[in-house]
Amino acid sequence: MTQQQFLTMNTVSSNKEVALFTDNEQDGVGYGQTLGADRAQIRLSYRLSCPVPVGTTDFGDLIRRAQASKAQNRESLK
């Protein structure tokens, strides 16, 4: 799954500086670790990496933190 995301990321113009949000359970932690290990393939850097408790419904603070980190947002890719 991470390979497909990297291939997709390579199809758009991007500064490759992203915010990563994963849940804090075993699958989310493992996924984040896999992305971390594979990100060098496309020179991807994390501006913010944040595990989120399962069941979180208010993402406002996370969005503000991502914006403050200068991670590239989807709107700037258009």
Secondary structure, DSSP 8 states (H G I E B T S, - for coil): -HHHHHHHHTTS----EEEEEEESSHHHHHHHHHHHHHGGGGT-EEEEEEEE-TT----HHHHHHHHHTT---GGGG-
